[in-house]
Amino acid sequence: METGYVLAVLAAMAIVTFALRAIPFLTAQWLRHNPLVRHLERFLPLAIMTLLTAHSLVGLSGQHDAPPWPELLAVALTILAQWRTKNPLLSIAIGSIVYVAIRNYVLI
């Protein structure tokens, strides 16, 4: 390939990457006061977590022949841990550890 072409492609990629990184900072003032963004800020995290949980439950329970009780137990313990501790990292760790333990040591 021609060196000039490769350099031009690299420069274009660098400009696009920099622009994509800079857009949130350049539009921050407008985004802070936009009603749509404020609405999404309140409801989107819960919606994303709900979709990820549902997708994980359906996907994981389809990988083995056993009933989906390991997934349901892990999710229930994660919800309980989050409710009691209000610590997302701890809650996710508890649910993950319980699920892995059940799948590796109970359902052999």
KETI-728792 format. One record per residue: residue number from 1; y, z, x of N, C-alpha, C in turn. Coordinates in steps of 0.2 Angstrom, whole numbers. Layout:
N
    k  n_north   n_up  n_east  ca_north  ca_up  ca_east  c_north   c_up  c_east
  NUM        Y      Z       X         Y      Z        X        Y      Z       X
...
END
This chain:
108
    k  n_north   n_up  n_east  ca_north  ca_up  ca_east  c_north   c_up  c_east
    1       -6      0       4         0      0        0        6      0       4
    2       11     -2       1        18     -3        5       21      4       5
    3       24      6      11        27     13       12       33     14       7
    4       37      9       6        43     10        2       40     11      -5
    5       35      8      -8        33      9      -14       30     16     -15
    6       26     19     -10        24     25      -11       29     30     -11
    7       35     29      -7        40     34       -6       44     34     -13
    8       45     28     -16        48     27      -22       45     31     -28
    9       38     30     -28        34     34      -33       34     41     -32
   10       34     44     -26        35     51      -24       42     53     -26
   11       47     50     -25        54     52      -27       54     52     -34
   12       52     47     -38        52     47      -45       48     53     -48
   13       42     55     -45        38     61      -47       42     67     -46
   14       46     68     -40        49     73      -38       55     74     -43
   15       59     69     -45        64     69      -49       62     72     -56
   16       57     69     -59        54     71      -66       52     78     -66
   17       48     80     -60        46     87      -60       52     92     -60
   18       57     90     -56        63     95      -55       67     95     -62
   19       67     89     -65        71     89      -72       67     93     -77
   20       61     92     -77        57     96      -82       57    104     -81
   21       58    106     -74        59    113      -73       66    115     -74
   22       71    111     -74        78    113      -75       80    113     -82
   23       77    109     -86        79    109      -93       79    115     -97
   24       74    120     -96        75    126     -100       81    130     -97
   25       83    130     -91        89    134      -88       95    130     -91
   26       95    124     -91       101    120      -93      103    121    -101
   27       97    122    -104        98    123     -112       97    130    -114
   28       97    135    -110        96    142     -112      101    144    -116
   29      108    143    -115       113    145     -119      112    143    -127
   30      110    136    -127       109    133     -134      103    136    -137
   31       98    137    -133        92    139     -136       92    147    -139
   32       96    151    -135        97    158     -137      100    158    -144
   33      104    154    -146       107    154     -153      104    150    -158
   34       99    146    -157        96    141     -161       92    145    -166
   35       93    144    -173        89    148     -178       81    146    -178
   36       80    140    -176        73    138     -176       69    141    -170
   37       72    141    -164        69    145     -159       68    152    -160
   38       73    155    -163        73    162     -165       67    164    -170
   39       66    159    -174        60    160     -179       54    159    -175
   40       53    154    -171        47    153     -167       46    159    -162
   41       51    162    -160        50    167     -155       47    173    -159
   42       48    174    -165        45    179     -169       38    178    -171
   43       36    172    -173        29    171     -176       24    167    -171
   44       27    163    -166        22    159     -162       17    163    -158
   45       19    168    -155        14    172     -151        8    174    -155
   46        9    177    -161         4    179     -165       -1    173    -167
   47        3    167    -169        -1    161     -171       -5    159    -166
   48       -3    159    -160        -6    156     -154      -13    160    -152
   49      -12    167    -153       -17    172     -151      -22    171    -157
   50      -20    170    -163       -25    169     -168      -29    163    -167
   51      -26    158    -166       -30    151     -165      -34    152    -159
   52      -32    155    -153       -36    156     -147      -43    160    -149
   53      -42    165    -153       -47    170     -154      -52    166    -159
   54      -50    162    -164       -54    159     -168      -58    153    -165
   55      -54    150    -160       -58    144     -156      -63    147    -152
   56      -62    153    -149       -66    156     -144      -73    159    -148
   57      -71    162    -154       -77    164     -158      -82    158    -160
   58      -79    153    -162       -83    147     -165      -86    144    -159
   59      -83    143    -153       -86    140     -147      -91    144    -144
   60      -90    150    -143       -95    154     -140     -101    156    -144
   61     -100    157    -150      -106    158     -155     -110    152    -155
   62     -108    146    -154      -112    140     -154     -115    139    -148
   63     -115    143    -143      -118    141     -137     -125    145    -136
   64     -126    149    -141      -133    152     -141     -136    152    -148
   65     -142    154    -148      -146    154     -154     -145    161    -158
   66     -143    166    -155      -142    172     -158     -136    172    -163
   67     -137    177    -168      -131    177     -173     -125    179    -169
   68     -119    178    -172      -113    179     -168     -110    186    -168
   69     -115    191    -168      -113    198     -168     -110    200    -161
   70     -112    197    -155      -108    199     -149     -101    197    -149
   71      -99    192    -151       -93    189     -152      -89    194    -157
   72      -91    195    -162       -88    199     -167      -87    206    -165
   73      -92    209    -161       -91    216     -159      -86    216    -153
   74      -86    211    -149       -81    211     -144      -74    210    -147
   75      -73    206    -152       -66    205     -155      -64    212    -158
   76      -69    215    -162       -68    221     -165      -65    227    -160
   77      -69    227    -155       -67    232     -150      -60    231    -146
   78      -59    224    -146       -52    222     -143      -47    224    -148
   79      -48    223    -154       -43    225     -159      -42    232    -159
   80      -47    236    -159       -47    243     -159      -44    246    -153
   81      -45    243    -147       -42    246     -141      -35    244    -141
   82      -33    238    -144       -26    237     -144      -22    241    -149
   83      -25    243    -154       -22    247     -159      -21    254    -157
   84      -26    257    -153       -26    263     -150      -21    264    -144
   85      -22    259    -140       -18    260     -133      -12    256    -133
   86      -11    251    -137        -5    246     -136       -4    243    -129
   87      -10    242    -126       -10    239     -119      -14    233    -120
   88      -11    227    -120       -15    221     -121      -20    219    -115
   89      -18    221    -109       -22    220     -103      -28    224    -104
   90      -28    230    -105       -33    234     -106      -38    232    -112
   91      -35    230    -117       -38    228     -123      -43    222    -122
   92      -39    217    -118       -43    211     -117      -49    212    -112
   93      -47    217    -107       -53    219     -102      -58    222    -106
   94      -57    226    -110       -63    230     -114      -67    225    -118
   95      -63    220    -122       -67    215     -125      -71    211    -121
   96      -68    209    -115       -72    204     -111      -78    207    -108
   97      -77    214    -105       -82    217     -102      -88    218    -107
   98      -86    220    -113       -92    221     -118      -95    215    -120
   99      -92    210    -121       -95    203     -122     -100    201    -116
  100      -97    201    -110      -101    199     -105     -107    204    -104
  101     -106    210    -105      -112    215     -104     -117    213    -110
  102     -115    212    -116      -120    211     -121     -124    204    -120
  103     -120    199    -118      -123    192     -117     -128    192    -110
  104     -126    196    -105      -130    196      -99     -136    202     -99
  105     -135    207    -103      -140    212     -102     -143    214    -109
  106     -140    212    -114      -144    214     -121     -147    208    -123
  107     -144    202    -123      -147    196     -125     -150    192    -119
  108     -155    194    -117      -158    191     -111     -163    185    -113
END
